[in-house]
Amino acid sequence: MAQQIIISSTPEEVRMGLLDNGILQEFLVERAMSAHLVGSIFLGRVNNVVKGIQAAFVDIGLNQNAFLYLGDAGDLTEGSSVMIQITKDPRGTKGPTASREITFPGHYAVLFPLADSIGISRKITVDAERDRLYEIAERLKPEGMGIVIRTEAEGIAEDVLRMDIEALLAEWQVVEARAKLAKAPAFLHRELDLPVRMVRDYLTKDVEEVVVDDAGAFRRIEALLEQMRGVGNATLRLWDKSEDVFAGYGQGDVLASLADRRVELPNGGYLVIDHTEAMTVIDVNSGSYSGKSSLEDTIMEINRQAAQEIAHQLRLRDIGGIIVVDFIDMHSDENRQEVLSVLENAFIGDKMRPRVQDITVLNLVEITRKKSRQNLEAVLYSDCPVCNGSGRVQSKEAIALEIKRRIRGLLKRQGSAKDILVVAHPLEAGYLQQNLLKDWNRELACHISAEADATLHVEAFMILDNSGGDGT
């Protein structure tokens, strides 16, 4: 499969896309004002230990404390110093999540400086190759430390692996030296910036081209590629056109659709994606597709395509946590298992390692997907200031009924006037003027007028007594 890595880098924002045969599979965004913390290492100071949840909250010098799960090894006390690595970015009111297991990922290997073990990627399945890499890891592993050989190391020569591990060891030695001199809370190490990190993590033999639109990022990636010998023959190209690089590769409409709730399927069916506090819910609908044979065959065709597109959308939108999918009802276990199989196969290649649970008799499928950073929706969008993120505001009819109730109350007051002005949002004021005020004037035996004020919230209004009364 022909793949391309596209990177757009500015001082304010970095965007990265992975294209597979022209289809955008992954899209990541990092902004300077909300820096990515995953992989960063801190010398923290324990603020408090909560035994009930076997966790500690650690001051790392940022606005929010880091959450550190202790498990049964509750050897930390308040005020003590501890070296931790961030495993999840802060999200909303939740601070970052941290671990005491320090890792330094390279392209071919991962160094565990505080563990003593050897591991080989499960995706390397040939026994002879696993044995070869294990023997190399035994020779190259620093004493007292751990090494995990990554999938990309398959077929790689020992000297290339040695260079990768030596570079990781040098990084750890710098961190170790800083920790000896630092006083908690202190920052010790930051992961590579997004352009370099993405090339390190996503460059495989299938990637034919890496395109970047910033000269500085181009030079940093060029230096990385010189170190990563043996990883295919990807061409590094500097994008120097005035057009946005993503638009230049035909991805403008795809990026514009990332917030859409509705996702169309090729056969006329569609998905509806909704986010809640606890999970993401995806509903599969038949739409305009009517099929050409039996009802069950029609349902299966929609569900198969939906399973493929769901895997694509989770990866593209970087949706993590718990995902519940409501497939169209299938009446045989054989068909349910087929859809599960399509879904699981579609997840191959997703670095966030989705796990598909069994399907229920109600045709609901639960999926869990690793979540280490803010999802794309949280980075690109904020809650609507009108509906406060609910997606709904009161209807014009409901607001009008409330206004009428308030006017009735005003008219019942002794000596209240019969000349009333309603000030409301333009949408509501227009609705009143066109549909209701004539009837209200006749029914309530008074004169009611409406005035638009665009500065008001769509649900807000004022009722004023034009004859000098108190109003509402």
N, C-alpha and C positions, 0 to 999 in steps of 0.2 A: 504494500500500500504506500502510495506517495504522500508524504507528510511535509508540512511546512510549519515553521515557528515564526510568528509575526510579532514584533515588539515595537511599541510606540512609547518613547520615553521623553518626558518633559520634567522640569524641576518640580512641578506640582503633582504629577501623576504618571504612573507607568501602567500600560495595558499590554497584556500578552495574550495571544491567541494560538491555538494549535489546530491547524487545518489538516484534514484527512481526505484526500481526493476532492479538495475544494469545499468540503463541508466543515464548518466551525464546530469542533468537538469540545474545546475548553476555552474559557475566557476568564482571565484573572485581572483584577485591578487593585493597585495599591496607591494610596495617596500620602503625600509627605506629612499632612496634618494628622494622620492617623496611622502611624508607622506599624508595619507588621512586626509582631514580637516573637512569633513562634521560632524557636531555635536559639533565641537570645539567652545568654547566661548571666545571672546576677549573683552577687553575694548578698543575701537577704538577712534581715533581722526578724526573728519570730515575734510578732505582736501578741498573739494569743493562741493557745492550744485548746481546741474544743474536743474533749474526749468522747462526747456523745456521738459525734460523727467521724471520729478518728481522723481529724484534720487539723491543720494549722493555717493561720493567716499570716502571711509573710510580707513585711515592708520591703519593697524593692526600689523605693525612691520615686515612685510614680503616684498618680492620684489615687489609684486603687491598689489594695493589697492583693497579693497572689494567693490563690487557694492551693494548698499542698496536702494531698491525701497521704496519711501516714500508715494506714493499715495497722498491722499488729506491731510494727516497729516504731512505737511512740516514744522515741528517745530524745525528742526535742523539748526544750523548756522555753518559757517566755524570756526574751532577751538574748537568746543564743543566736549565733550566726550559722547560716547554712547556705551552701552553694546549690542553686536550683536552675533548671532550664525550663523555659516557657513552652508548653505543649499545646495550649489553646489561647487564641487572642481574646481580649476582653470583649464582651458582648452586652450592650445596654448597661444595666446596673451591675452586671456581674464582672468581677475582675478577671485577670488572666488565670489560667490553670497551669500549675507547674509540677515538675517531677525532680526527684533527686538523682534520677538515672540520666547522666550526661551523655550525649551522643554528638559525634561530628560526622555528618554524612558527606561522602565523596561520590564520584560518579560510579566507581566500581566497588567501593567498600564503605562500611560505616565503622568508625572507631568508638568503642565504649571504654573510656579511660579508667572508669571506676568499677569495671567488671572483668572477670577472667574467664572467657569462653570463646568458642568458635562456632559460627553459624553459616549455613549456605542457603541462599534463596530457594524456597520451595519450587519456584518456577523453573529452576534448572533441574530437569528430570532424568537426564542421562547419567547413569551410575558412574561410568568411567570419568566423566567430566566433573562430577561432584567430588569424586576421590582426588582428582588432580588438583582442584581448587582447595580442597581441605589440606592437602599436603603443603601447598604453597602458603596457605594461611598460617599453618603451624610454623613455617620458617620465618614469615614476615611479622607475625604478631608480636608487638612490644611486650616485654615481660610484665606480667600482672595485669594486663589489659585485655579487652575483648575485641573481636573482629567479626563482623558479619559481611559476607561476600554477596554483593547485589547481583541481580539478574543480568545486568549489562556486562558483567565480568566473564560471561560464558565465552570461551574461546580466546580470551585475552592472555597475552604473554605475561610471564612473571615479572619482568622488569617494569611493565606498565602498571601492574598492581602495586609494585614496590613504591613507585613514584607517588601514587595516589595515597597510600598509607603513610608515607613519610611526610607528605604535605599536611595530612590530618594530625599527625603526631606533633608537628611543629606548631599548629594552631593551639593544641591543648597545652603545650609547654608555655606558650604566651599567657594563656588564661590562668594556668597554675601560678605563674610568677606574679601576675596582677593580683590574684587572690591573697597571696602572702603579704602584700603591701597595703591592700585596701582595708577600709573600715566600713562595715555594713551600715546602711544599704549602699551598694556600689554596683555599677554596670561593668561587666567583664568582657562580654563578647557579643557581637551582633552577626546574624546570618548574612550571607551575601545579598546584595541588592537584587531586586526582582529580575531584571534582565539576565544577569549572570546565573542566578539561582535556577531560573526556569530552563535555561540551556543545559545546566548541569543535570537537572532532574528529568527533563523531557527529551533530551537528545538521544536518539536510538539510531540503529542502522536504517530504519525506515524514513528518517528525516532527510530530505533531499536539499532543503534550503532553509537558511535562517536569515530573516530580513529584519533590519532594525533602522529606525529613522533618526537616530542620534549618534553623532560621531564619537562622543565619550563612551557611550554604552557599546558601540561598535568595537572600540579598542579593547575594552575590558573583556568582551566576549571573544575577540580574536586571541587574546592572551590565554583565555581558558581553553579554547579549542587546541592551541598548541600543546597544552598539557594533556589533553584527552586523546592521545594517539590511539588509533585502532577503532574509533567509533564512526564507522561508515566514511562517506566522502561528502558530507553536507557542505554546500556552498554558502559562505557568509556574504551578504550583500547589504550595502548601505542604500536606503531609500532616500533619494534626494529630490523627489518631486514635490510640488506644492500641495498636491492632493493628499488627504489623510491616508495613511498606509492601509488601514482596514477598508476604507471605501475603495481604494485602488485594487484591492483583492476581492471586491464584490461582496463585502460583509456588512455594509452599512445598514441594509434593511434587517438583517439578522440581529444586529446589536439594538436596533430600535424596537424590536419585538420582545426583548428579554423580559419586559415587565408585563406582557400580555397574560391575562388569566387563561385565555382560550388559545389552544394550539391545534391547528388543523392537521388531520391525517391525510395521506395521499388518496385514500379510498372514499373520502367524504365524511368520515367520522371525525371526532375531535376530543381533545382532553380539556378539562377545566382544572387549573392548579390554584389552590387556596392555601394560605399560610395561617396557622394559629400559633398561640404561644407555645404549645406543647409539641406540635407536629405539623407536617405538610400533608394535605389531603388532595388526592388526584382522582377525578371522576372521569370514567370513560363513557362516551356517548356515541350512538350510531350516526347521528346527524342525518345527512342526505343519502347515506349508503343503504341501498335496499337489497343488494345481493342478486345472485342469479339462480340460486338453487334453494336448498332448505334453510329454515330459520337458524338451525344450529351451525350450519356452514357459514352463514352470514355473520353470526356472532363471533365465530372463531376467527374469521378474516379480520374483523375489527380489532379483536383482542390481541391478535398476533402483532398487527401494526402498532397498536397502542403500547405493547410491551417494549418493542424496539424504540419507539419515540420517548417513552418514559425514561429509559436508560440514558438516552441522548440528552434529554432536558435536565435530568438530575446532574449530569456531568457538566453541561454547558452553563447552567445557572448556579452551579456549585451549591446545591441544596443538600444539607446534612441533617443528622439527627434521625428522628423517626418519620417515616413516610408511609401513609396508608393509601392503597390504591383500591378503588371500587370498580372492578371489571364488570362488564355486562354479564348477566347470569348465564352460566354454563351448567348443563344438567348431567354431565358425565365426569367421573373422576379422571378418565383418560384425557379429556380435553383440558381439564384444570391443570393436570401435570404437564401437558404440552405447553401451555402458556407460561407456567413457571420455568420450564426449561428454556423457552425463548428469552425470558427475562434474564435468567442467570447467564446465558451465553452473551447477551447484549452488554452485560456488565464487565466482560473480559476487557482488560486494558484500563479500567478505571482505577487510578492510584488510591482513591479513597476507600477501596475495598468494601463495596456494598454487600450486605448479607440479606438474602431473601428467605423469609420465614414461610411456613406452610400456608396454603390457601384455605380459607374457612368455607363452610357450606353456604355462606352468604356471598361468596366470591370476593372476599376482601383479602388483600395481600399486605402483610407488614414487611417493610424494608428498613434496615438500619444502614446508615452511611456515615463514615467517619467525618467529624466536623472539627477542624483545627483552626479555622479562621472565620471571620465574619462572612456570611454568604453574600453573594453578589447583590441581592436585593437590599441588604442592609448597607452596603457600600454606596450603591448608586441612588438609592431613594430614601426619603424620610417620610414620616407620617403626614398625611394631608392636614393642613392647618384648619380646614373646614370641618372635616368629619373626625379628626383626631385618630385616623387610622382604622376606623370601623368600616369604612367603605359606604356608609349610609348617612344621610341627614333626614330630618323630618320632611315629610311630603308637604307640598304647598297647601293641600287640603287640611292637613293636621294643624299647620300653623294658623291657617285662616280660622279654624274652629276655636283655637285658643284665643285669638284676637277677638272674636265675637263674644266669647265668654267674658273676657275682660271688659268689653264695651258694655255688656249687659250690667255687670257689676257697677260700672261707673254711672250708668243712667239711673240706677236705683238709689244712689246717694241723694239726700235731700238737697235741693237747689242746684243740682248738677246741670251743666249746660247741654244744649242740643247741637252744638257745632264741634265736631271731633275730627282730629287729624291723626292718621296712622302713618308712621314713618317706618319703613321696612326696606329690606334688601330689594334691589331692582326686580329680581325674579318674583318675589312675593307681592311687591307693590303692583307690578303689571298684572299678575293673576287677579288681585282684588279689583283693580280698575276694570278689567275686561269681563269678569264673570260674576262678581258678588255685590259690589257696592250699591248698585241700583236697587236690588232686592232688599238689602239691609236697610237702606234709607226708608223704604216703604214699610218694612216690617217693624223697625224700631222707632219710627216716627221722629227721625232726626236727620241731620246732614253729616255724612261721613265722607271724608276725602282721604286719598292715599298719596304719599310722596316717597320717592325712591331715594335711598342713601347707600351708595356703593361701599361705604366704609363699614357698614354693619355686617355682622355675621349673617349667613343665609337664614339662620333660625331666629335671629334677634329682631325685635321690633319695639317701637315706642308708641304709646297712645297719649295724645295731647289734647287737653280741653282748650279749644280756641277762644272760649269766652272767659278765660281767666281762672278756671278750676285747677285742681291739683294734677290731674292726669295720672297715667300709669307708666 
